[in-house]
Amino acid sequence: MKRCLMLAVALSLAGCATYSPLPLATQAHAPNDPASIKVDASTMSLPPLRHHVFDPRHGLDMTDVAMLAVVNNPQLQLARDERGIGHAQAFAARLLPDPVLDLARGYPTGGPSATTSYALGLSYDLGALLTHGLSTRAASASARQVDLNVLWQEWQVVGASRQLFVRIRYEAQMLALLRREAALRERHHALLVQAQAHGDVSLTEVGADLDVVQAVQLRRNRMERQLLKTRQALNALLGLLPQARLTLVGSDALPVIDDTQLANDMAALPRRRPDLLALAAGYQSADARYRKTVWQQFPAINVGFTRARGTDGSSTQGFQVSLSLPLFNRNRGRIAIAKATRQKLHDAYRVRLLNARHDVERLVQDQQLLKRQRVELRQGVAFSDSTLAHEHAVAMHGDVSEAAQLQLEANGFARRLALLRVDETLLEQQVALRTLVGWNSPEPEAPSSPDR
């Protein structure tokens, strides 16, 4: 019996995990230079990123920013940690339960007993074997769901990085326009102050003009703060320090998705969108767990082998069978929970698919309106340019006042600013549209490494 006990202890200790400490860092650290971050294009899940050479030495283009976001975004790092937990849970669900070893020893305290007694038994739950296939299926689907959820977050982070790239470029152009307008207004106001000193202009006119100047300065200052806020948002998305200064280069234009391609992408949404595929995997996992709980309503069977010796020295060996009687519980509670969970995921998939189509259609309709507005604004800008050129020519003969020219230039600034806002919105919506319908990938590839 001692040999059996020693063998059981040795087997239980074989392959045991060991503890290793992981102390918390008391100082927050973040890189300040994108060049210090290692970006391996071969690990990118999106094909447009996988085939791009990352080189930040001469600035970051739109694709560089997206790759940097995938590698260094703090929320994605946490999501990958969650993926590690999900894979560990799936691994645990695939494991079979261990057999149970029972050992008892008795020492006689009186009577004619001649020796000590013992009982040794080894048993196993056969129900775990019967449902192991369903457990493995549920665990595999759960692991794929976790991978696809992380991939969907990567898609969203890439889209957010591209939108911030576009926003910074356009806000910089808007700020340049507002600075030009403010400088023009300030020069004109300085001339009014000089004229008022000579008595040619009333103080009331100077005060009214000062209100206009300060209104333009306020818009300029707000745009400066907005640009700073957007730059800091991009730094945070990329996991960089707030004061990191990024040089954005390259074009911010994107190929337009035509109607045929959009219709094909919409039809393929259930095969393209990681969030939809994740919900489908979650439903498959819930369905397997539901079937498992249905199986578990039948009597649980434990079988084992026993060996014993009585105090009179007689020995016995045999087998034991234990069987649960499904009289009261019958696993009905767990069956009801598993069934309701499957129904929830079934409805969640249907609602998400419907919302995905609505989101795309809403963006398409909004873009149609914005394109019409852009045509009108471009006509207005062209009219302002031609009118201003004509007035400059007339002003050389003294037929147009300086105030009238100033107002024409101000009108031109306002129209250009409105046109920039529409162009920015259109481009950001094109980025959002690509996030919603997919990134030229027929079926998302789940990341293979949980600690990338």
Backbone torsions as a table, in degrees:
resi	resn	phi	psi	omega
1	MET	NA	-34.9	178.8
2	LYS	-62.0	-39.0	179.1
3	ARG	-64.1	-39.5	177.9
4	CYS	-63.9	-41.8	-179.8
5	LEU	-65.4	-43.4	178.8
6	MET	-63.8	-38.5	178.8
7	LEU	-65.1	-41.2	179.3
8	ALA	-63.8	-41.4	178.8
9	VAL	-65.2	-41.9	-179.3
10	ALA	-64.1	-41.0	179.1
11	LEU	-66.4	-37.0	-179.3
12	SER	-70.0	-27.4	-179.3
13	LEU	-88.3	-16.8	-177.8
14	ALA	-66.9	132.9	177.0
15	GLY	73.9	17.5	-179.8
16	CYS	-70.0	145.3	176.3
17	ALA	-73.9	153.8	178.3
18	THR	-115.6	152.3	-178.2
19	TYR	-86.7	138.8	172.8
20	SER	-136.8	131.7	-176.5
21	PRO	-72.2	153.6	176.6
22	LEU	-138.8	85.0	-175.0
23	PRO	-67.5	149.3	178.2
24	LEU	-78.5	142.0	175.1
25	ALA	-81.5	130.6	-178.5
26	THR	-91.2	-6.6	178.7
27	GLN	-122.6	131.9	178.4
28	ALA	-80.5	132.2	-179.3
29	HIS	-126.8	140.7	176.0
30	ALA	-148.8	143.6	179.8
31	PRO	-69.0	152.6	178.3
32	ASN	-107.7	-18.9	-176.8
33	ASP	-121.6	123.0	178.9
34	PRO	-58.8	-26.9	-178.9
35	ALA	-66.0	-19.9	-179.4
36	SER	-82.1	-4.6	-178.0
37	ILE	-99.9	128.5	179.4
38	LYS	-81.8	124.5	179.7
39	VAL	-122.7	115.6	179.1
40	ASP	-103.2	110.1	-176.2
41	ALA	-63.2	-28.4	-177.1
42	SER	-68.0	-17.7	180.0
43	THR	-89.8	-3.8	-177.4
44	MET	-71.0	138.3	-178.7
45	SER	-82.9	-22.8	-178.6
46	LEU	-96.4	126.6	-177.9
47	PRO	-54.5	-40.8	179.3
48	PRO	-60.6	-26.4	178.7
49	LEU	-86.4	-32.1	-174.7
50	ARG	-67.4	-25.6	-176.2
51	HIS	-105.0	19.8	179.9
52	HIS	-110.3	139.2	178.3
53	VAL	-89.2	118.0	-179.0
54	PHE	-84.1	117.1	-179.2
55	ASP	-145.1	95.9	-176.2
56	PRO	-85.0	6.0	-175.0
57	ARG	-65.2	-29.8	-178.9
58	HIS	-112.0	24.2	-179.6
59	GLY	106.6	172.9	-177.4
60	LEU	-114.3	124.1	171.9
61	ASP	-89.2	-175.9	-174.3
62	MET	-62.5	-39.1	-179.6
63	THR	-72.2	-37.2	175.5
64	ASP	-58.7	-43.6	179.8
65	VAL	-62.3	-41.8	179.7
66	ALA	-64.2	-42.6	179.6
67	MET	-64.7	-41.2	178.8
68	LEU	-63.7	-37.5	178.6
69	ALA	-65.3	-41.8	-179.7
70	VAL	-62.6	-38.1	-175.7
71	VAL	-79.6	-39.2	-165.5
72	ASN	-119.0	4.1	179.5
73	ASN	-65.4	126.7	-176.9
74	PRO	-61.0	-40.5	-178.9
75	GLN	-67.3	-33.6	176.2
76	LEU	-68.2	-35.4	176.8
77	GLN	-62.3	-41.8	176.4
78	LEU	-65.4	-38.7	179.0
79	ALA	-63.1	-37.3	178.2
80	ARG	-69.9	-32.3	172.5
81	ASP	-64.0	-41.6	176.3
82	GLU	-62.0	-35.5	177.4
83	ARG	-63.5	-38.1	176.2
84	GLY	-61.1	-40.6	177.2
85	ILE	-64.8	-43.0	179.9
86	GLY	-61.6	-41.5	178.4
87	HIS	-67.4	-36.9	177.3
88	ALA	-64.8	-40.2	177.6
89	GLN	-65.4	-40.1	177.4
90	ALA	-64.9	-39.5	176.9
91	PHE	-61.8	-42.3	179.7
92	ALA	-64.7	-36.8	-178.5
93	ALA	-68.3	-24.9	-179.1
94	ARG	-79.9	-17.8	-175.1
95	LEU	-75.5	141.6	174.8
96	LEU	-81.4	151.1	177.1
97	PRO	-68.9	153.0	179.9
98	ASP	-78.6	151.4	173.3
99	PRO	-67.5	161.7	-177.2
100	VAL	-110.4	127.1	177.7
101	LEU	-106.6	123.3	177.3
102	ASP	-109.3	134.0	-179.7
103	LEU	-138.4	130.3	178.0
104	ALA	-139.6	145.0	178.8
105	ARG	-138.5	135.1	-178.7
106	GLY	-119.8	141.6	178.9
107	TYR	-115.4	122.0	-179.1
108	PRO	-64.7	139.2	179.5
109	THR	-114.1	0.5	178.3
110	GLY	176.8	174.8	178.3
111	GLY	84.4	-172.6	-175.8
112	PRO	-83.6	16.2	-176.9
113	SER	-58.1	143.1	-177.1
114	ALA	-108.1	-20.4	-174.9
115	THR	-152.0	168.0	175.5
116	THR	-76.5	157.8	178.4
117	SER	-110.8	158.8	174.7
118	TYR	-150.2	161.5	175.4
119	ALA	-141.6	132.0	-178.3
120	LEU	-130.0	128.1	-178.8
121	GLY	-140.5	145.6	177.5
122	LEU	-131.0	121.1	-175.7
123	SER	-132.0	162.9	-179.1
124	TYR	-148.3	147.5	179.9
125	ASP	-87.6	109.5	-179.9
126	LEU	-71.4	-23.5	179.4
127	GLY	-60.5	-33.2	178.4
128	ALA	-65.0	-33.8	177.8
129	LEU	-70.2	-38.3	-177.9
130	LEU	-66.4	-32.6	-177.0
131	THR	-104.8	8.7	-176.3
132	HIS	-64.7	-36.7	178.6
133	GLY	-61.5	-42.2	178.1
134	LEU	-68.1	-37.3	177.6
135	SER	-63.0	-42.4	179.5
136	THR	-65.3	-41.4	179.1
137	ARG	-63.2	-43.6	178.6
138	ALA	-64.4	-40.6	-179.1
139	ALA	-66.4	-41.3	179.2
140	SER	-64.0	-41.9	178.4
141	ALA	-65.4	-38.0	178.5
142	SER	-64.8	-41.1	179.0
143	ALA	-63.6	-40.9	178.3
144	ARG	-66.8	-36.9	177.6
145	GLN	-60.7	-42.9	179.2
146	VAL	-62.9	-44.7	179.7
147	ASP	-61.2	-42.7	-178.0
148	LEU	-70.1	-34.3	175.6
149	ASN	-63.5	-39.9	176.7
150	VAL	-65.8	-40.8	178.5
151	LEU	-62.7	-39.6	177.5
152	TRP	-63.4	-38.2	176.1
153	GLN	-65.4	-36.2	176.3
154	GLU	-62.8	-44.1	177.1
155	TRP	-56.2	-46.0	-177.1
156	GLN	-67.0	-38.8	178.4
157	VAL	-66.2	-40.6	176.9
158	VAL	-61.5	-45.2	178.1
159	GLY	-62.3	-42.1	179.4
160	ALA	-64.6	-39.1	179.4
161	SER	-65.6	-39.5	178.3
162	ARG	-67.1	-40.0	178.9
163	GLN	-64.6	-41.2	177.8
164	LEU	-66.8	-36.2	175.4
165	PHE	-59.0	-49.1	179.1
166	VAL	-61.6	-43.8	-176.3
167	ARG	-63.0	-41.8	179.4
168	ILE	-63.0	-44.0	-178.3
169	ARG	-62.3	-44.0	-177.3
170	TYR	-76.0	-36.2	177.3
171	GLU	-66.2	-32.6	175.1
172	ALA	-64.5	-39.8	176.9
173	GLN	-67.0	-39.9	177.8
174	MET	-63.7	-41.0	179.0
175	LEU	-63.5	-39.8	178.1
176	ALA	-62.0	-40.4	177.3
177	LEU	-64.1	-45.5	-179.0
178	LEU	-65.7	-33.8	177.1
179	ARG	-67.8	-39.2	177.7
180	ARG	-64.6	-42.6	179.4
181	GLU	-65.6	-40.8	179.5
182	ALA	-63.8	-42.3	179.4
183	ALA	-63.3	-40.3	178.4
184	LEU	-63.4	-45.0	179.8
185	ARG	-64.8	-38.9	-179.2
186	GLU	-66.8	-40.2	177.6
187	ARG	-64.0	-42.4	179.6
188	HIS	-64.5	-39.2	-179.6
189	HIS	-67.0	-36.5	178.1
190	ALA	-62.9	-37.8	176.9
191	LEU	-66.6	-37.2	177.3
192	LEU	-64.9	-39.3	179.0
193	VAL	-63.4	-41.7	178.1
194	GLN	-64.3	-40.8	179.0
195	ALA	-66.0	-36.6	178.6
196	GLN	-67.0	-33.2	178.3
197	ALA	-65.6	-28.4	178.0
198	HIS	-92.4	2.6	177.7
199	GLY	82.0	12.7	-178.7
200	ASP	-86.3	-19.6	-177.6
201	VAL	-132.2	142.3	-179.5
202	SER	-77.0	158.9	178.6
203	LEU	-66.2	-30.3	178.3
204	THR	-63.3	-42.2	178.3
205	GLU	-64.0	-39.3	178.4
206	VAL	-63.8	-43.4	179.3
207	GLY	-64.0	-41.2	178.3
208	ALA	-64.6	-40.1	179.0
209	ASP	-67.0	-35.0	178.4
210	LEU	-63.2	-36.7	176.8
211	ASP	-61.2	-41.2	178.9
212	VAL	-65.6	-42.2	179.5
213	VAL	-61.0	-46.2	-178.2
214	GLN	-67.3	-31.6	176.5
215	ALA	-64.7	-41.8	177.3
216	VAL	-66.8	-41.5	178.1
217	GLN	-62.3	-36.4	178.6
218	LEU	-65.1	-42.5	177.5
219	ARG	-64.0	-39.7	177.6
220	ARG	-62.9	-44.8	-179.3
221	ASN	-64.9	-38.7	177.6
222	ARG	-63.7	-39.6	179.4
223	MET	-68.2	-35.6	175.9
224	GLU	-61.2	-43.8	178.5
225	ARG	-67.5	-38.6	179.9
226	GLN	-65.2	-41.3	178.6
227	LEU	-64.0	-42.2	177.7
228	LEU	-62.1	-42.4	179.2
229	LYS	-62.9	-40.4	180.0
230	THR	-68.1	-40.6	177.0
231	ARG	-62.1	-41.9	178.9
232	GLN	-66.8	-35.3	176.9
233	ALA	-63.8	-39.9	177.7
234	LEU	-66.3	-41.7	177.2
235	ASN	-59.2	-43.7	179.6
236	ALA	-64.3	-40.4	179.2
237	LEU	-63.6	-35.2	-179.1
238	LEU	-86.4	-1.2	-179.9
239	GLY	72.6	28.6	-179.8
240	LEU	-103.7	167.1	176.2
241	LEU	-66.0	150.2	-179.2
242	PRO	-58.4	-32.0	-177.3
243	GLN	-87.0	1.9	178.2
244	ALA	-61.9	133.0	-178.3
245	ARG	-106.7	114.0	-178.1
246	LEU	-99.9	138.1	174.7
247	THR	-100.3	109.8	-178.3
248	LEU	-93.2	127.2	-175.7
249	VAL	-130.3	173.1	175.8
250	GLY	82.5	177.5	-177.0
251	SER	-81.2	150.5	174.8
252	ASP	-107.4	10.3	-179.2
253	ALA	-80.4	149.5	177.8
254	LEU	-126.2	146.1	176.4
255	PRO	-62.4	137.9	-179.1
256	VAL	-76.4	136.3	176.1
257	ILE	-82.8	118.2	-179.7
258	ASP	-77.6	170.1	-174.6
259	ASP	-63.8	-38.1	-179.5
260	THR	-65.6	-46.1	179.2
261	GLN	-63.8	-40.1	180.0
262	LEU	-63.7	-41.3	179.1
263	ALA	-64.1	-40.6	177.8
264	ASN	-65.4	-41.7	179.4
265	ASP	-65.5	-39.1	178.8
266	MET	-63.5	-41.4	179.4
267	ALA	-66.3	-27.3	-178.1
268	ALA	-96.3	9.1	-177.5
269	LEU	-52.7	-43.9	-179.7
270	PRO	-62.5	-19.5	179.0
271	ARG	-101.5	-5.4	-174.4
272	ARG	-112.3	-42.5	-172.3
273	ARG	-77.2	121.4	-179.8
274	PRO	-60.9	-34.4	-179.1
275	ASP	-67.0	-36.5	177.0
276	LEU	-69.7	-40.9	177.2
277	LEU	-65.8	-34.7	177.7
278	ALA	-66.1	-42.4	177.4
279	LEU	-64.6	-38.2	177.7
280	ALA	-64.0	-40.9	177.3
281	ALA	-65.9	-38.6	176.8
282	GLY	-63.2	-38.4	177.6
283	TYR	-65.4	-41.7	178.4
284	GLN	-62.2	-39.8	177.5
285	SER	-64.9	-43.8	179.5
286	ALA	-65.2	-36.3	178.8
287	ASP	-65.8	-40.8	177.9
288	ALA	-66.3	-38.2	178.3
289	ARG	-67.9	-35.2	177.3
290	TYR	-63.7	-44.5	178.1
291	ARG	-63.6	-35.7	178.8
292	LYS	-64.7	-43.4	179.5
293	THR	-65.9	-32.5	175.9
294	VAL	-63.9	-41.9	176.6
295	TRP	-62.8	-36.0	-175.2
296	GLN	-75.5	-1.6	176.0
297	GLN	-76.6	-16.9	178.7
298	PHE	-80.4	160.4	-175.2
299	PRO	-54.6	134.3	175.8
300	ALA	-79.8	131.6	-176.0
301	ILE	-115.3	127.5	173.8
302	ASN	-120.6	128.2	178.3
303	VAL	-121.1	152.9	179.7
304	GLY	-165.2	175.0	179.1
305	PHE	-120.0	143.8	-176.7
306	THR	-129.2	152.0	172.3
307	ARG	-142.6	133.7	-175.7
308	ALA	-146.8	159.0	174.6
309	ARG	-138.5	132.0	180.0
310	GLY	-85.5	173.2	-179.8
311	THR	-70.7	-14.7	177.3
312	ASP	-88.4	3.4	176.8
313	GLY	90.9	-4.3	179.2
314	SER	-80.0	140.5	-177.7
315	SER	-112.8	148.1	176.9
316	THR	-136.9	154.6	172.1
317	GLN	-146.7	150.1	-175.5
318	GLY	-178.1	-152.0	-178.8
319	PHE	-137.0	164.7	177.7
320	GLN	-136.4	148.0	177.5
321	VAL	-134.6	128.8	175.1
322	SER	-119.4	139.5	-173.9
323	LEU	-136.6	123.7	177.3
324	SER	-76.1	145.9	179.7
325	LEU	-102.8	111.4	-177.4
326	PRO	-77.4	74.7	-178.1
327	LEU	-100.6	-38.6	-172.8
328	PHE	-115.7	-53.2	-173.9
329	ASN	-80.1	-59.1	-178.7
330	ARG	52.5	24.3	176.1
331	ASN	61.0	19.8	-175.1
332	ARG	-64.8	-35.2	179.8
333	GLY	-64.6	-46.6	179.9
334	ARG	-67.7	-34.3	176.6
335	ILE	-63.4	-43.2	179.7
336	ALA	-63.8	-40.7	179.2
337	ILE	-65.5	-45.4	-178.8
338	ALA	-64.6	-38.6	179.5
339	LYS	-66.6	-43.3	178.4
340	ALA	-65.1	-37.3	178.0
341	THR	-63.7	-43.4	178.3
342	ARG	-62.6	-40.7	179.3
343	GLN	-63.6	-40.0	179.1
344	LYS	-62.2	-45.4	-179.9
345	LEU	-67.8	-33.7	176.0
346	HIS	-60.9	-46.1	-179.4
347	ASP	-72.5	-35.4	179.6
348	ALA	-62.9	-38.9	178.5
349	TYR	-64.6	-44.5	-179.6
350	ARG	-62.6	-43.0	-179.1
351	VAL	-67.5	-41.6	-179.5
352	ARG	-64.4	-41.2	178.7
353	LEU	-63.6	-41.2	178.7
354	LEU	-65.2	-43.6	179.2
355	ASN	-64.9	-35.6	178.5
356	ALA	-62.0	-43.2	178.5
357	ARG	-66.9	-40.5	178.5
358	HIS	-63.4	-40.8	-179.6
359	ASP	-61.7	-43.1	-180.0
360	VAL	-65.8	-46.9	-178.6
361	GLU	-64.1	-36.4	178.2
362	ARG	-64.1	-43.3	179.0
363	LEU	-64.6	-41.6	-179.0
364	VAL	-62.5	-45.5	-179.9
365	GLN	-65.2	-40.0	179.7
366	ASP	-66.3	-37.0	178.9
367	GLN	-66.3	-34.7	177.0
368	GLN	-62.0	-41.9	177.2
369	LEU	-65.8	-43.5	-178.6
370	LEU	-65.2	-35.5	178.8
371	LYS	-64.9	-38.3	176.2
372	ARG	-66.0	-41.0	177.6
373	GLN	-63.2	-37.5	-179.7
374	ARG	-64.7	-38.8	177.8
375	VAL	-60.7	-44.5	-179.8
376	GLU	-65.0	-42.0	-179.4
377	LEU	-66.7	-38.1	178.2
378	ARG	-64.4	-38.3	175.8
379	GLN	-63.1	-39.7	178.2
380	GLY	-65.6	-39.9	178.5
381	VAL	-66.1	-42.3	178.2
382	ALA	-63.1	-39.2	177.6
383	PHE	-64.7	-42.3	179.0
384	SER	-62.1	-41.9	-179.3
385	ASP	-64.2	-45.8	-178.8
386	SER	-67.1	-40.4	179.7
387	THR	-64.6	-43.6	-179.0
388	LEU	-65.0	-39.7	177.6
389	ALA	-63.3	-41.0	178.1
390	HIS	-64.4	-42.8	-178.4
391	GLU	-67.1	-34.3	176.5
392	HIS	-62.9	-40.5	179.4
393	ALA	-66.8	-39.3	179.6
394	VAL	-70.6	-35.0	-176.9
395	ALA	-64.1	-23.9	179.6
396	MET	-63.8	-23.8	178.4
397	HIS	-96.6	4.7	177.1
398	GLY	78.5	18.5	-176.9
399	ASP	-91.2	-9.5	-178.7
400	VAL	-126.1	135.5	-178.9
401	SER	-76.1	159.0	178.0
402	GLU	-66.5	-35.1	178.9
403	ALA	-63.0	-38.5	179.3
404	ALA	-67.1	-40.5	177.0
405	GLN	-63.3	-40.3	179.3
406	LEU	-61.5	-41.5	-179.5
407	GLN	-67.0	-37.1	176.8
408	LEU	-64.0	-42.4	178.6
409	GLU	-65.3	-39.3	178.1
410	ALA	-63.2	-41.0	177.3
411	ASN	-61.9	-39.1	177.5
412	GLY	-64.5	-41.0	177.0
413	PHE	-60.7	-45.0	-178.4
414	ALA	-61.6	-42.2	-179.5
415	ARG	-68.3	-40.3	178.1
416	ARG	-64.3	-39.5	179.2
417	LEU	-64.0	-43.4	178.2
418	ALA	-64.0	-38.3	178.4
419	LEU	-65.2	-40.8	177.6
420	LEU	-62.2	-40.0	180.0
421	ARG	-64.6	-41.0	178.9
422	VAL	-66.5	-43.7	178.7
423	ASP	-61.4	-41.1	178.6
424	GLU	-62.8	-45.9	-179.6
425	THR	-62.0	-42.8	178.7
426	LEU	-60.2	-43.4	-177.9
427	LEU	-70.4	-39.4	177.0
428	GLU	-64.0	-36.3	178.3
429	GLN	-69.6	-32.9	175.6
430	GLN	-64.9	-38.7	175.0
431	VAL	-62.6	-46.1	179.7
432	ALA	-62.0	-37.1	-179.7
433	LEU	-64.6	-39.9	178.0
434	ARG	-67.4	-33.8	176.1
435	THR	-66.9	-36.1	-176.5
436	LEU	-76.0	-35.5	-175.0
437	VAL	-102.6	-10.9	177.3
438	GLY	119.3	163.0	-175.3
439	TRP	-112.6	56.7	177.0
440	ASN	58.1	34.8	177.2
441	SER	-123.3	118.8	-176.2
442	PRO	-61.9	-32.2	175.9
443	GLU	-150.5	126.5	-177.8
444	PRO	-58.7	142.8	177.6
445	GLU	-101.6	119.8	-179.7
446	ALA	-68.6	137.7	178.9
447	PRO	-58.7	141.1	-176.8
448	SER	-91.2	-22.7	-176.9
449	SER	-112.4	121.0	-177.0
450	PRO	-74.1	-11.7	-176.7
451	ASP	-117.4	27.1	-178.3
452	ARG	-64.3	NA	NA
